[in-house]
Amino acid sequence: MKRLTIASISAIALLATVPFVSAIPGVPSWNTVGNAIAETLNPAKVDLTLSAEKQEVKKDEQGQDKIVWNNLQGNVVVQPGDVLRYTLVGQNTGAHAVRNLTLNQPIPKGTAYVLNTAAASLELAPKITYSIDSGKTYSEKPTIEVKQPDGTVKTEEAPAEAYTNIRWKFGASINPASKLSANYQVKVR
């Protein structure tokens, strides 16, 4: 009968416990640690570009109004009443999927948000929320309290002029090389 040394018993015990260690909650497996290191070396990255367009209403061949969007570049003059559309275009240029991406866009000073114009890439279906307090809180339908002539206070939907920020929360992962877009309209005051 062969004798087992303490070193060989320790080696057998180590080999027998390695598969179980990876299943212990709170203890990362080698694969998880390797992925974390790889993500640190090649982090997810989304490049964003913001552009603006001015709305122009033209008549088509049948005399019907047709909306045309003209790119704004350089020194542009806008007048009160002009409608502008801002578009954020993004692309995941990293090596990994981006999860839980949130875009926050302030409403430019001197403009008012045009209600119900915020949109985004349909396939990514982000949740769109709005702020009326410079981004401190967000809601799908912001409200304000309005004092009534009789002294009571009534809660009403916030007017477009009160909106200060728009936020898009993308629940879907944005894979490497994937693109996204989000846009909204404002009216110059």
C-alpha positions in Angstrom: 0.0 0.0 0.0 1.4 3.4 -1.0 1.6 6.2 1.4 0.1 9.5 0.7 2.2 12.5 1.8 0.6 15.6 3.3 1.6 17.5 0.1 -0.3 15.0 -2.1 -3.4 15.1 0.2 -3.4 18.9 0.0 -3.1 18.8 -3.8 -6.1 16.4 -4.0 -8.1 18.5 -1.6 -7.3 21.7 -3.6 -8.3 20.0 -6.9 -11.5 18.7 -5.3 -12.6 22.1 -4.0 -11.8 24.3 -7.0 -15.1 23.5 -8.9 -17.1 24.3 -5.7 -15.3 27.6 -5.0 -16.6 29.1 -8.2 -20.2 28.4 -7.1 -19.9 30.2 -3.8 -22.0 33.4 -3.7 -19.9 36.5 -3.4 -16.7 34.7 -4.6 -15.9 35.6 -8.2 -14.9 32.9 -10.6 -11.8 33.1 -12.7 -13.9 33.7 -15.8 -15.7 36.6 -14.1 -12.4 38.1 -12.9 -11.0 37.7 -16.5 -14.0 39.4 -18.0 -13.7 42.3 -15.5 -10.1 42.7 -16.4 -10.9 42.6 -20.1 -13.7 45.2 -19.6 -11.2 47.5 -17.8 -8.7 47.2 -20.6 -11.3 47.7 -23.3 -14.1 49.7 -21.7 -17.5 50.2 -23.4 -17.6 53.6 -25.2 -20.4 55.5 -26.9 -19.5 58.4 -29.1 -22.2 61.1 -29.3 -22.8 63.9 -31.8 -25.4 66.7 -31.3 -26.8 68.4 -34.3 -29.5 71.0 -34.8 -32.0 71.7 -37.6 -34.4 74.5 -38.2 -37.9 73.8 -39.4 -39.1 75.4 -42.6 -42.6 75.1 -43.9 -42.8 75.0 -47.7 -45.6 74.4 -50.2 -45.5 71.2 -52.3 -46.8 70.9 -55.9 -50.4 70.5 -54.7 -50.1 73.6 -52.5 -50.0 71.6 -49.3 -47.7 72.6 -46.4 -44.6 70.4 -46.2 -42.1 70.5 -43.3 -38.4 70.6 -44.3 -35.5 70.5 -41.8 -32.4 72.5 -42.6 -29.1 71.9 -40.9 -27.8 74.7 -38.7 -24.1 75.3 -39.1 -21.9 78.3 -38.3 -23.4 81.6 -37.4 -27.2 81.1 -37.7 -29.9 83.6 -36.9 -33.1 82.3 -35.4 -36.2 84.3 -34.7 -38.9 84.0 -32.0 -41.3 81.3 -33.1 -38.8 79.3 -35.0 -38.9 75.6 -34.3 -35.6 73.7 -33.9 -34.9 70.0 -33.8 -31.9 68.7 -31.8 -30.7 65.2 -32.6 -28.2 63.1 -30.6 -26.6 60.3 -32.6 -24.5 57.8 -30.8 -22.5 54.7 -31.7 -20.9 52.1 -29.4 -17.3 52.3 -30.5 -16.1 50.0 -27.7 -15.4 46.3 -27.6 -18.3 45.5 -25.2 -22.1 46.1 -25.0 -23.1 49.3 -23.2 -25.8 48.6 -20.6 -28.2 51.1 -18.9 -27.1 54.1 -21.1 -28.8 57.3 -20.0 -28.7 60.5 -22.1 -29.6 63.8 -20.5 -30.2 66.8 -22.7 -30.9 70.3 -21.3 -33.5 72.5 -23.0 -31.4 75.4 -24.4 -32.0 78.8 -22.8 -34.3 81.1 -24.8 -36.3 78.1 -26.0 -39.3 76.1 -24.8 -39.8 72.4 -25.3 -42.4 71.4 -27.9 -44.6 68.8 -26.0 -44.6 65.2 -27.2 -41.7 65.6 -29.6 -39.0 63.7 -27.7 -38.3 60.4 -29.6 -35.5 57.8 -30.0 -34.5 54.7 -31.8 -37.6 52.5 -31.8 -35.7 49.2 -31.6 -34.0 50.3 -28.3 -37.3 51.7 -26.8 -35.9 54.0 -24.1 -37.9 55.4 -21.3 -38.3 59.1 -21.8 -38.7 61.4 -18.7 -38.6 65.1 -18.2 -37.4 67.5 -15.5 -38.7 70.9 -14.6 -36.1 71.5 -11.9 -32.8 71.5 -13.9 -32.4 67.7 -13.7 -32.9 67.2 -9.9 -36.0 65.0 -10.5 -37.6 63.4 -13.5 -41.1 62.3 -14.4 -43.0 61.1 -17.4 -45.5 63.9 -16.9 -44.2 66.7 -14.7 -46.7 68.6 -12.7 -46.8 71.9 -10.9 -49.0 73.3 -8.1 -51.2 76.2 -9.2 -52.8 78.5 -6.6 -56.5 79.0 -7.5 -58.4 82.3 -7.0 -60.2 80.8 -4.0 -56.8 80.1 -2.3 -56.7 76.4 -2.9 -53.9 74.7 -4.6 -54.4 72.4 -7.7 -51.9 70.1 -9.3 -51.7 70.5 -13.1 -49.5 69.3 -15.9 -46.4 71.5 -16.2 -46.5 73.8 -19.2 -43.9 73.3 -22.0 -42.0 76.4 -20.9 -41.3 74.8 -17.5 -39.4 71.9 -18.9 -35.6 72.1 -18.3 -34.2 68.7 -19.3 -35.1 65.5 -21.2 -33.7 62.1 -20.2 -33.6 58.9 -22.3 -32.9 55.7 -20.3 -32.0 52.8 -22.7 -32.9 49.5 -21.0 -31.7 47.4 -23.9 -27.9 46.8 -24.3 -26.2 48.7 -27.1 -23.9 46.2 -28.8 -20.5 47.1 -30.3 -20.8 49.1 -33.5 -24.6 49.6 -32.9 -26.1 53.1 -33.4 -28.8 55.0 -31.6 -30.5 58.3 -32.0 -32.7 60.6 -29.8 -34.3 63.9 -30.8 -36.6 66.6 -29.6 -38.0 69.9 -30.7 -37.9 73.4 -29.1 -39.5 76.7 -30.0 -37.5 79.9 -29.9 -39.0 82.4 -27.4 
